[in-house]
Amino acid sequence: MLRRLRRGLWNYRSVALIVFTPLLLLPLLLVIGTKEAECAYVLLLMATFWVTEVIPLSMTAMLPAIFFPVFGIMSSSDVAKEYFKDFHFLLVGVVCLATSIEKWGLHRRIALRLVTMVGVNPAWLMLGFMSGCAFLSMWVQNTSAVTMVMPIVEAVLQQILKAKESVCVGEDNPNLQLEEMNGHAEATKETLSEQKLPDVPEGSLTGVQIQTVPQPAAAQVAERQAAASSTSHQNRMICKAMCISIAYSSNIGGISTLPGTSPNLIFSEYINQIYPDCDYINFGNWLLLCLPISVIMLLLTWMWLYWLFIGSDFKFLWRCGGEPSEKEAAARRVIEDEFRSLGPMSSQEIFTGVIFLLMVLLWLTRSPGFMPGWSSLFPHQSSFITEATVALLLGLLFFIVPAHGPSRKYEAMITWEEFSVSMPWKVALLVGGGFALAEGTEDSGLSTWVAELLTPLGHLPVLATITITCLIVTMVTEVASNAATITIFLPILSPLAEAIHVNPLYILIPTTLCTSFSFLLPVSNPPNAIVFAYGHISIMDMVRAGLGVNLIGVLATLLAVATWGVPLFSLDTYPDWALPLPVVNSTAP
């Protein structure tokens, strides 16, 4: 009876959490009862539901639309305005591009071309796949990039394993050697049984001969079995390293661009909303800051995974030439076959590639900062045009331009149904809930209260404060989604920066980047889960590898923000566009 009761409670633990969490937070409403406490009630409730995911993330994001009007923090119409922002237009345009890339197979051409450029040695092959996945994730969702690349990786891995099996046949195959040994023993038996030796019993003689004759063969079999076991272990390690590297490289590449991952977009829209006069956050500045971080992380992660799973011999870095092994030749064959199967570049791929390059070029040159951009051609509307305007305009072309010539029935490059499948509506609602929550903390005065509470942190060196926040966010994002984590922390850390009189970007940028460093668990983010589902890695493999990559990411981020990030974003001064606050501490960098 007790066992059944425990099982029932465990099965309904989500319902219990949904019921008891609001009840446990009731003292905020009944005892304190201020607007700040009411907003804190909503914030803590949403944070708990987001971390535990007891109800869908997008529905948790709708709670401000319920509670803020009830508590009198914001009207229902004001809350509704927060759920659709410039961010959503940018997301729509980017998803249109990603849909066309995936539909017409441009992603496979890019990935295979990058892989063939670096070679088929296991180490270089891994770097090639990592580079291809990272490049794709700069422009499409991380999940989509992994989904595009993993089937190619799996095909190459299977070909490598088949090649090794074929090499083993006749020379390294322990099963074949055992068959030969058994045949030799049978022949020996037959020969001895035909001989007439009356002084020695037939059974004894046969037994002696079977044990003495095959001894050298048995020693060879033992050696070959050990070699085969070692080879099998090495192949498993290559599979582990290759698969984990794909999951990690998608997150590493995604931080390079603003549309590359949802935390970057959420941060960008939050800055535009809370600090409308801040003009530092644009595509060009972000790329200049974060692309070197991605390159550093990608190379160090590649070396870390190679050392952890494959070996510590890095002589391949300066060794070139020589005959390729059978595994390398097999891998090259499957990659070349895959690339040849794509055929010549289609007109749809060419159009998609041109739009992709045009979108990036317009993003980079809209307002680069060091020179006038093309937005200056519209002097009265220059501040009205954003990256979302460009993305939406070019994304619209995919619904207009015909995919085929006049000889075939008109069909656009993409359809609305195809776009809807790729559009992350859950992320769109989640981001809207985060914006509503941020606006509510501002209107209720909760952000000011948090700023006063966190003021003692101003006595620490700024870099120490940033390191603490980065480590906290990196730990939380392992158990919560990246988008939910950054949505929770932005309204908390922004007042902290204002309270200690530090440029808000100095704290918010590294925090945003560290939100994407969820490398430890398969449930930390969708790319990890997709790679884990292929069955080559275990949870402990991911934990061991993820600890090192987390450390690499945090250190690379701190290095970037403390060096080239300072002049790029003027982080060493408290900006005029931030809220005017009295000087609390003079520890600004």
ABEGO torsion letter per residue (X at the ends): XAAAAAAAAAAAAAAAAAAAAAAAAAAAAAAAGBAAAAAAAAAAAAAAAAAAGABBAAAAAAAAAAAAAAAGABBAAAAAAAABBAAAAAAAAAAAAAAAAAAAGAAAAAAAAAAAAAEABAAAAAAAAAAAAAAAAAABBAAAAAAAAAAAAAAAAAAAAAAAAAAABGAABAAAAAAAAAAAAAAAAAAAAABBBAABBAAAAAAAAAAAAAAAAAAAAAAAAAAAAAAAAAAAAAAAAAAAAAAAAAAAAAAABAAABAAAAAAAAAAAAABAABAABBAAAAAAAAAAAAAAAAAAAAAAAAAAAAEABAAAAABBEEBBBAAAAAAAAAAAAAAAAAEBBBAAAAAAAAAAAAAAAAAAAABAGABBBAAAABAAAAAABBAAAAAAAAAAAAAABBABBAABBBBBABBAAAAAAABBAAAAAAAAAAAAAAAAAAAAGAAAAAAAAAAAAAABBAAAAAAAAAAAAAAAAAABBAAAAAAAAAAAAAAAAAAAGBBAAAAAAAAAAAAABBAABAAABAAAAAAAAAGABBAAAAAAAAAAAAAAAAAAAAAAAABAAAAAAGAABBBAABBBBBBABAABX
